[in-house]
Amino acid sequence: MIGKAGDTIRFLQYNSGAKIQIMRDADADPRAATRPVELIGTLDSINKAEKMINDVIAEVAFLKQCSALSWMMYNSFGFIV
């Protein structure tokens, strides 16, 4: 979710007005699929950042599903529709 060179986080921070801090890899549980996120700002900016983060997560999940579906179709039929 962080994006190339932090681009996604910077975009979210700029557009929400909230500061977004994600736990570093070195401090995170290596078995966990997610990492804690801290949002700092006004209530409005935090709410906006939370919505935007959830939107990014949903988009990534959707793209992964599409990719998996394309791969299954390729493997089953030898081509991608």
BAMI-249824 format. One record per residue: x, y, z of N, C-alpha, C, O, CB in turn; chain; residue in three letters. Coordinates in steps of 0.001 Angstrom, whole numbers, plus 500000, padded with zeros to 6 digits. Glycine has a CB too. Layout:
# BAMI-249824
nuvex neast X&nnorth Y&nup Z&caeast X&canorth Y&caup Z&ceast X&cnorth Y&cup Z&oeast X&onorth Y&oup Z&cbeast X&cbnorth Y&cbup Z&chain A&res ALA $
...
This chain:
# BAMI-249824
nuvex neast 500811&nnorth 498803&nup 500000&caeast 500000&canorth 500000&caup 500000&ceast 500861&cnorth 501270&cup 500000&oeast 500406&onorth 502328&oup 499564&cbeast 499074&cbnorth 499993&cbup 501201&chain A&res MET $
nuvex neast 502075&nnorth 501167&nup 500479&caeast 502921&canorth 502349&caup 500612&ceast 503211&cnorth 502976&cup 499251&oeast 503276&onorth 504199&oup 499126&cbeast 504229&cbnorth 501989&cbup 501314&chain A&res ILE $
nuvex neast 503384&nnorth 502139&nup 498239&caeast 503641&canorth 502659&caup 496896&ceast 505118&cnorth 502839&cup 496638&oeast 505938&onorth 502837&oup 497556&cbeast 502926&cbnorth 503975&cbup 496694&chain A&res GLY $
nuvex neast 505437&nnorth 502995&nup 495372&caeast 506828&canorth 503164&caup 494969&ceast 507401&cnorth 504418&cup 495610&oeast 506886&onorth 505521&oup 495425&cbeast 506951&cbnorth 503237&cbup 493434&chain A&res LYS $
nuvex neast 508481&nnorth 504230&nup 496369&caeast 509176&canorth 505330&caup 497048&ceast 508244&cnorth 506152&cup 497942&oeast 508487&onorth 507336&oup 498176&cbeast 509828&cbnorth 506242&cbup 496020&chain A&res ALA $
nuvex neast 507173&nnorth 505518&nup 498442&caeast 506257&canorth 506208&caup 499341&ceast 505254&cnorth 507111&cup 498654&oeast 504594&onorth 507918&oup 499309&cbeast 507029&cbnorth 507003&cbup 500302&chain A&res GLY $
nuvex neast 505130&nnorth 506986&nup 497334&caeast 504233&canorth 507864&caup 496570&ceast 502785&cnorth 507798&cup 497055&oeast 502129&onorth 508832&oup 497183&cbeast 504287&cbnorth 507501&cbup 495098&chain A&res ASP $
nuvex neast 502289&nnorth 506610&nup 497321&caeast 500886&canorth 506467&caup 497735&ceast 500649&cnorth 507139&cup 499081&oeast 499667&onorth 507862&oup 499251&cbeast 500491&cbnorth 504979&cbup 497812&chain A&res THR $
nuvex neast 501535&nnorth 506908&nup 500027&caeast 501381&canorth 507529&caup 501352&ceast 501448&cnorth 509048&cup 501238&oeast 500646&onorth 509750&oup 501853&cbeast 502471&cbnorth 507019&cbup 502327&chain A&res ILE $
nuvex neast 502389&nnorth 509556&nup 500465&caeast 502485&canorth 511016&caup 500292&ceast 501204&cnorth 511570&cup 499670&oeast 500708&onorth 512612&oup 500097&cbeast 503704&cbnorth 511382&cbup 499409&chain A&res ARG $
nuvex neast 500670&nnorth 510877&nup 498666&caeast 499419&canorth 511292&caup 498025&ceast 498284&cnorth 511319&cup 499049&oeast 497525&onorth 512287&oup 499111&cbeast 499066&cbnorth 510343&cbup 496854&chain A&res PHE $
nuvex neast 498169&nnorth 510263&nup 499845&caeast 497105&canorth 510193&caup 500851&ceast 497260&cnorth 511285&cup 501906&oeast 496274&onorth 511897&oup 502318&cbeast 497101&cbnorth 508819&cbup 501523&chain A&res LEU $
nuvex neast 498481&nnorth 511526&nup 502337&caeast 498720&canorth 512570&caup 503341&ceast 498360&cnorth 513944&cup 502787&oeast 497700&onorth 514739&oup 503456&cbeast 500191&cbnorth 512552&cbup 503801&chain A&res GLN $
nuvex neast 498794&nnorth 514215&nup 501572&caeast 498538&canorth 515518&caup 500961&ceast 497041&cnorth 515748&cup 500782&oeast 496535&onorth 516830&oup 501079&cbeast 499256&cbnorth 515628&cbup 499610&chain A&res TYR $
nuvex neast 496336&nnorth 514731&nup 500296&caeast 494920&canorth 514901&caup 499984&ceast 493996&cnorth 514780&cup 501190&oeast 492860&onorth 515253&oup 501144&cbeast 494518&cbnorth 513900&cbup 498963&chain A&res ASN $
nuvex neast 494459&nnorth 514159&nup 502257&caeast 493620&canorth 514051&caup 503459&ceast 493949&cnorth 515131&cup 504479&oeast 493090&onorth 515540&oup 505260&cbeast 493786&cbnorth 512676&cbup 504099&chain A&res SER $
nuvex neast 495188&nnorth 515589&nup 504469&caeast 495629&canorth 516543&caup 505483&ceast 496109&cnorth 515880&cup 506758&oeast 496521&onorth 516566&oup 507693&cbeast 494520&cbnorth 517488&cbup 505806&chain A&res GLY $
nuvex neast 496062&nnorth 514552&nup 506814&caeast 496513&canorth 513812&caup 507997&ceast 497919&cnorth 513271&cup 507777&oeast 498316&onorth 512994&oup 506645&cbeast 495541&cbnorth 512657&cbup 508326&chain A&res ALA $
nuvex neast 498659&nnorth 513123&nup 508853&caeast 499960&canorth 512459&caup 508791&ceast 499693&cnorth 510971&cup 508975&oeast 498952&onorth 510573&oup 509873&cbeast 500968&cbnorth 513015&cbup 509886&chain A&res LYS $
nuvex neast 500302&nnorth 510152&nup 508120&caeast 500094&canorth 508708&caup 508146&ceast 501430&cnorth 508044&cup 508459&oeast 502408&onorth 508221&oup 507733&cbeast 499506&cbnorth 508189&cbup 506788&chain A&res ILE $
nuvex neast 501460&nnorth 507280&nup 509544&caeast 502670&canorth 506570&caup 509929&ceast 502366&cnorth 505074&cup 509956&oeast 501469&onorth 504624&oup 510669&cbeast 503197&cbnorth 507063&cbup 511314&chain A&res GLN $
nuvex neast 503121&nnorth 504315&nup 509172&caeast 502971&canorth 502868&caup 509104&ceast 504185&cnorth 502239&cup 509767&oeast 505320&onorth 502646&oup 509519&cbeast 502812&cbnorth 502377&cbup 507627&chain A&res ILE $
nuvex neast 503936&nnorth 501228&nup 510624&caeast 505028&canorth 500565&caup 511313&ceast 506028&cnorth 500008&cup 510297&oeast 505649&onorth 499392&oup 509301&cbeast 504490&cbnorth 499442&cbup 512222&chain A&res MET $
nuvex neast 507306&nnorth 500238&nup 510572&caeast 508376&canorth 499760&caup 509686&ceast 508438&cnorth 498239&cup 509679&oeast 508029&onorth 497582&oup 510637&cbeast 509733&cbnorth 500340&cbup 510117&chain A&res ARG $
nuvex neast 508959&nnorth 497687&nup 508580&caeast 509106&canorth 496234&caup 508461&ceast 509869&cnorth 495650&cup 509644&oeast 509491&onorth 494608&oup 510179&cbeast 509819&cbnorth 495879&cbup 507159&chain A&res ASP $
nuvex neast 510934&nnorth 496317&nup 510048&caeast 511795&canorth 495806&caup 511116&ceast 511051&cnorth 495708&cup 512450&oeast 511396&onorth 494871&oup 513284&cbeast 513023&cbnorth 496702&cbup 511273&chain A&res ALA $
nuvex neast 510040&nnorth 496547&nup 512660&caeast 509309&canorth 496560&caup 513924&ceast 508017&cnorth 495738&cup 513877&oeast 507390&onorth 495512&oup 514912&cbeast 508987&cbnorth 497982&cbup 514307&chain A&res ASP $
nuvex neast 507622&nnorth 495298&nup 512695&caeast 506345&canorth 494593&caup 512529&ceast 506509&cnorth 493092&cup 512756&oeast 507608&onorth 492548&oup 512641&cbeast 505770&cbnorth 494852&cbup 511127&chain A&res ALA $
nuvex neast 505408&nnorth 492443&nup 513077&caeast 505369&canorth 490993&caup 513219&ceast 505508&cnorth 490378&cup 511823&oeast 504653&onorth 490617&oup 510970&cbeast 504041&cbnorth 490523&cbup 513923&chain A&res ASP $
nuvex neast 506553&nnorth 489599&nup 511566&caeast 506756&canorth 489054&caup 510221&ceast 505664&cnorth 488085&cup 509786&oeast 505518&onorth 487827&oup 508591&cbeast 508082&cbnorth 488361&cbup 510153&chain A&res PRO $
nuvex neast 504896&nnorth 487545&nup 510723&caeast 503820&canorth 486609&caup 510383&ceast 502504&cnorth 487324&cup 510079&oeast 501569&onorth 486715&oup 509559&cbeast 503613&cbnorth 485620&cbup 511521&chain A&res ARG $
nuvex neast 502432&nnorth 488606&nup 510401&caeast 501182&canorth 489352&caup 510214&ceast 501024&cnorth 489794&cup 508762&oeast 501991&onorth 490161&oup 508095&cbeast 501141&cbnorth 490578&cbup 511146&chain A&res ALA $
nuvex neast 499795&nnorth 489748&nup 508297&caeast 499494&canorth 490190&caup 506927&ceast 499342&cnorth 491710&cup 506861&oeast 499398&onorth 492295&oup 505780&cbeast 498207&cbnorth 489509&cbup 506412&chain A&res ALA $
nuvex neast 499154&nnorth 492338&nup 508003&caeast 498968&canorth 493789&caup 508054&ceast 499923&cnorth 494401&cup 509075&oeast 500558&onorth 493697&oup 509860&cbeast 497500&cbnorth 494143&cbup 508406&chain A&res THR $
nuvex neast 500006&nnorth 495726&nup 509042&caeast 500821&canorth 496462&caup 510014&ceast 499997&cnorth 497586&cup 510612&oeast 499115&onorth 498135&oup 509951&cbeast 502110&cbnorth 497021&cbup 509357&chain A&res ARG $
nuvex neast 500281&nnorth 497932&nup 511861&caeast 499559&canorth 499056&caup 512474&ceast 499826&cnorth 500364&cup 511735&oeast 500928&onorth 500610&oup 511245&cbeast 499956&cbnorth 499201&cbup 513947&chain A&res PRO $
nuvex neast 498787&nnorth 501195&nup 511671&caeast 498870&canorth 502512&caup 511041&ceast 498416&cnorth 503544&cup 512050&oeast 497403&onorth 503357&oup 512724&cbeast 498010&cbnorth 502584&cbup 509740&chain A&res VAL $
nuvex neast 499166&nnorth 504639&nup 512159&caeast 498793&canorth 505743&caup 513042&ceast 498423&cnorth 506942&cup 512180&oeast 499174&onorth 507335&oup 511288&cbeast 499953&cbnorth 506099&cbup 514031&chain A&res GLU $
nuvex neast 497258&nnorth 507517&nup 512457&caeast 496792&canorth 508710&caup 511751&ceast 496816&cnorth 509878&cup 512726&oeast 496306&onorth 509782&oup 513842&cbeast 495358&cbnorth 508501&cbup 511156&chain A&res LEU $
nuvex neast 497418&nnorth 510988&nup 512285&caeast 497559&canorth 512166&caup 513139&ceast 496981&cnorth 513363&cup 512399&oeast 497339&onorth 513623&oup 511250&cbeast 499057&cbnorth 512414&cbup 513529&chain A&res ILE $
nuvex neast 496093&nnorth 514087&nup 513056&caeast 495504&canorth 515273&caup 512445&ceast 494180&cnorth 515620&cup 513085&oeast 493850&onorth 515143&oup 514171&cbeast 495320&cbnorth 515069&cbup 510956&chain A&res GLY $
nuvex neast 493432&nnorth 516453&nup 512401&caeast 492097&canorth 516796&caup 512891&ceast 491173&cnorth 515607&cup 512676&oeast 491494&onorth 514696&oup 511913&cbeast 491543&cbnorth 518064&cbup 512176&chain A&res THR $
nuvex neast 490037&nnorth 515614&nup 513341&caeast 489075&canorth 514531&caup 513177&ceast 488670&cnorth 514378&cup 511711&oeast 488573&onorth 513263&oup 511199&cbeast 487837&cbnorth 514781&cbup 514046&chain A&res LEU $
nuvex neast 488435&nnorth 515513&nup 511041&caeast 488053&canorth 515458&caup 509625&ceast 489163&cnorth 514856&cup 508757&oeast 488892&onorth 514022&oup 507893&cbeast 487703&cbnorth 516861&cbup 509121&chain A&res ASP $
nuvex neast 490409&nnorth 515278&nup 508984&caeast 491506&canorth 514760&caup 508159&ceast 491752&cnorth 513282&cup 508447&oeast 492083&onorth 512524&oup 507535&cbeast 492793&cbnorth 515568&cbup 508406&chain A&res SER $
nuvex neast 491596&nnorth 512865&nup 509690&caeast 491762&canorth 511456&caup 510041&ceast 490670&cnorth 510613&cup 509390&oeast 490952&onorth 509551&oup 508836&cbeast 491741&cbnorth 511272&cbup 511571&chain A&res ILE $
nuvex neast 489432&nnorth 511080&nup 509454&caeast 488332&canorth 510351&caup 508813&ceast 488542&cnorth 510241&cup 507312&oeast 488288&onorth 509193&oup 506718&cbeast 486997&cbnorth 511037&cbup 509100&chain A&res ASN $
nuvex neast 489008&nnorth 511330&nup 506696&caeast 489258&canorth 511321&caup 505259&ceast 490393&cnorth 510347&cup 504924&oeast 490292&onorth 509575&oup 503971&cbeast 489600&cbnorth 512744&cbup 504760&chain A&res LYS $
nuvex neast 491463&nnorth 510389&nup 505706&caeast 492597&canorth 509483&caup 505479&ceast 492161&cnorth 508028&cup 505637&oeast 492549&onorth 507175&oup 504839&cbeast 493752&cbnorth 509802&cbup 506458&chain A&res ALA $
nuvex neast 491366&nnorth 507744&nup 506651&caeast 490901&canorth 506374&caup 506872&ceast 490081&cnorth 505878&cup 505677&oeast 490256&onorth 504745&oup 505229&cbeast 490061&cbnorth 506293&cbup 508164&chain A&res GLU $
nuvex neast 489202&nnorth 506713&nup 505173&caeast 488397&canorth 506333&caup 504011&ceast 489291&cnorth 506110&cup 502791&oeast 489114&onorth 505137&oup 502058&cbeast 487337&cbnorth 507417&cbup 503708&chain A&res LYS $
nuvex neast 490238&nnorth 507000&nup 502578&caeast 491131&canorth 506873&caup 501427&ceast 491989&cnorth 505609&cup 501530&oeast 492208&onorth 504930&oup 500527&cbeast 492029&cbnorth 508114&cbup 501313&chain A&res MET $
nuvex neast 492476&nnorth 505290&nup 502731&caeast 493271&canorth 504079&caup 502934&ceast 492420&cnorth 502849&cup 502635&oeast 492872&onorth 501930&oup 501952&cbeast 493826&cbnorth 504018&cbup 504381&chain A&res ILE $
nuvex neast 491195&nnorth 502830&nup 503143&caeast 490297&canorth 501701&caup 502875&ceast 490008&cnorth 501566&cup 501384&oeast 489892&onorth 500452&oup 500874&cbeast 488983&cbnorth 501867&cbup 503649&chain A&res ASN $
nuvex neast 489893&nnorth 502686&nup 500684&caeast 489673&canorth 502653&caup 499237&ceast 490876&cnorth 502033&cup 498512&oeast 490707&onorth 501239&oup 497587&cbeast 489408&cbnorth 504077&cbup 498705&chain A&res ASP $
nuvex neast 492087&nnorth 502401&nup 498941&caeast 493302&canorth 501849&caup 498326&ceast 493376&cnorth 500346&cup 498587&oeast 493699&onorth 499573&oup 497685&cbeast 494575&cbnorth 502560&cbup 498875&chain A&res VAL $
nuvex neast 493079&nnorth 499935&nup 499809&caeast 493109&canorth 498507&caup 500153&ceast 492100&cnorth 497739&cup 499302&oeast 492409&onorth 496660&oup 498795&cbeast 492809&cbnorth 498300&cbup 501662&chain A&res ILE $
nuvex neast 490895&nnorth 498291&nup 499142&caeast 489869&canorth 497638&caup 498327&ceast 490311&cnorth 497546&cup 496868&oeast 490089&onorth 496526&oup 496216&cbeast 488537&cbnorth 498399&cbup 498429&chain A&res ALA $
nuvex neast 490928&nnorth 498595&nup 496358&caeast 491397&canorth 498595&caup 494969&ceast 492482&cnorth 497548&cup 494757&oeast 492467&onorth 496830&oup 493757&cbeast 491925&cbnorth 499981&cbup 494580&chain A&res GLU $
nuvex neast 493421&nnorth 497459&nup 495692&caeast 494493&canorth 496462&caup 495588&ceast 493900&cnorth 495055&cup 495636&oeast 494306&onorth 494190&oup 494860&cbeast 495537&cbnorth 496651&cbup 496727&chain A&res VAL $
nuvex neast 492948&nnorth 494815&nup 496535&caeast 492307&canorth 493498&caup 496634&ceast 491590&cnorth 493159&cup 495329&oeast 491667&onorth 492026&oup 494854&cbeast 491310&cbnorth 493463&cbup 497819&chain A&res ALA $
nuvex neast 490899&nnorth 494129&nup 494755&caeast 490202&canorth 493913&caup 493493&ceast 491177&cnorth 493569&cup 492375&oeast 490935&onorth 492644&oup 491599&cbeast 489391&cbnorth 495147&cbup 493119&chain A&res PHE $
nuvex neast 492276&nnorth 494310&nup 492292&caeast 493268&canorth 494064&caup 491249&ceast 493907&cnorth 492685&cup 491403&oeast 494200&onorth 492020&oup 490409&cbeast 494345&cbnorth 495147&cbup 491278&chain A&res LEU $
nuvex neast 494125&nnorth 492255&nup 492651&caeast 494678&canorth 490926&caup 492888&ceast 493696&cnorth 489856&cup 492432&oeast 494099&onorth 488850&oup 491848&cbeast 495022&cbnorth 490738&cbup 494375&chain A&res LYS $
nuvex neast 492403&nnorth 490071&nup 492696&caeast 491391&canorth 489115&caup 492259&ceast 491345&cnorth 489049&cup 490732&oeast 491258&onorth 487966&oup 490153&cbeast 490006&cbnorth 489496&cbup 492822&chain A&res GLN $
nuvex neast 491404&nnorth 490199&nup 490093&caeast 491395&canorth 490234&caup 488623&ceast 492613&cnorth 489522&cup 488064&oeast 492512&onorth 488781&oup 487086&cbeast 491352&cbnorth 491684&cbup 488112&chain A&res CYS $
nuvex neast 493753&nnorth 489744&nup 488675&caeast 494985&canorth 489108&caup 488231&ceast 494892&cnorth 487598&cup 488397&oeast 495290&onorth 486846&oup 487507&cbeast 496187&cbnorth 489658&cbup 489007&chain A&res SER $
nuvex neast 494369&nnorth 487158&nup 489531&caeast 494236&canorth 485718&caup 489778&ceast 493244&cnorth 485106&cup 488789&oeast 493471&onorth 484007&oup 488284&cbeast 493779&cbnorth 485451&cbup 491240&chain A&res ALA $
nuvex neast 492154&nnorth 485807&nup 488512&caeast 491163&canorth 485314&caup 487565&ceast 491771&cnorth 485221&cup 486165&oeast 491553&onorth 484235&oup 485461&cbeast 489920&cbnorth 486229&cbup 487556&chain A&res LEU $
nuvex neast 492522&nnorth 486226&nup 485763&caeast 493178&canorth 486201&caup 484453&ceast 494146&cnorth 485035&cup 484362&oeast 494216&onorth 484358&oup 483337&cbeast 493916&cbnorth 487522&cbup 484190&chain A&res SER $
nuvex neast 494894&nnorth 484800&nup 485437&caeast 495849&canorth 483701&caup 485452&ceast 495122&cnorth 482363&cup 485335&oeast 495559&onorth 481478&oup 484600&cbeast 496698&cbnorth 483741&cbup 486735&chain A&res TRP $
nuvex neast 494001&nnorth 482215&nup 486069&caeast 493234&canorth 480970&caup 485988&ceast 492683&cnorth 480778&cup 484579&oeast 492705&onorth 479665&oup 484053&cbeast 492083&cbnorth 480971&cbup 487019&chain A&res MET $
nuvex neast 492190&nnorth 481848&nup 483966&caeast 491663&canorth 481743&caup 482611&ceast 492784&cnorth 481393&cup 481636&oeast 492582&onorth 480597&oup 480720&cbeast 490973&cbnorth 483058&cbup 482192&chain A&res MET $
nuvex neast 493950&nnorth 481975&nup 481824&caeast 495084&canorth 481681&caup 480959&ceast 495479&cnorth 480212&cup 481088&oeast 495707&onorth 479527&oup 480091&cbeast 496276&cbnorth 482592&cbup 481301&chain A&res TYR $
nuvex neast 495558&nnorth 479739&nup 482337&caeast 495943&canorth 478352&caup 482557&ceast 494896&cnorth 477384&cup 482023&oeast 495255&onorth 476322&oup 481514&cbeast 496172&cbnorth 478101&cbup 484036&chain A&res ASN $
nuvex neast 493618&nnorth 477716&nup 482121&caeast 492550&canorth 476825&caup 481682&ceast 492390&cnorth 476810&cup 480164&oeast 492147&onorth 475762&oup 479565&cbeast 491244&cbnorth 477232&cbup 482327&chain A&res SER $
nuvex neast 492531&nnorth 477981&nup 479552&caeast 492214&canorth 478096&caup 478124&ceast 493428&cnorth 478426&cup 477256&oeast 493347&onorth 478371&oup 476029&cbeast 491161&cbnorth 479153&cbup 477924&chain A&res PHE $
nuvex neast 494549&nnorth 478768&nup 477884&caeast 495729&canorth 479096&caup 477115&ceast 495741&cnorth 480521&cup 476595&oeast 496614&onorth 480889&oup 475809&cbeast 495854&cbnorth 478159&cbup 475981&chain A&res GLY $
nuvex neast 494787&nnorth 481320&nup 477025&caeast 494740&canorth 482722&caup 476606&ceast 494011&cnorth 483535&cup 477669&oeast 493323&onorth 482987&oup 478531&cbeast 494040&cbnorth 482871&cbup 475222&chain A&res PHE $
nuvex neast 494174&nnorth 484828&nup 477592&caeast 493490&canorth 485741&caup 478514&ceast 492400&cnorth 486467&cup 477747&oeast 492654&onorth 487040&oup 476688&cbeast 494488&cbnorth 486759&cbup 479163&chain A&res ILE $
nuvex neast 491198&nnorth 486442&nup 478276&caeast 490070&canorth 487111&caup 477627&ceast 490081&cnorth 488562&cup 478025&oeast 489217&onorth 489326&oup 477595&cbeast 488719&cbnorth 486448&cbup 478000&chain A&res VAL $
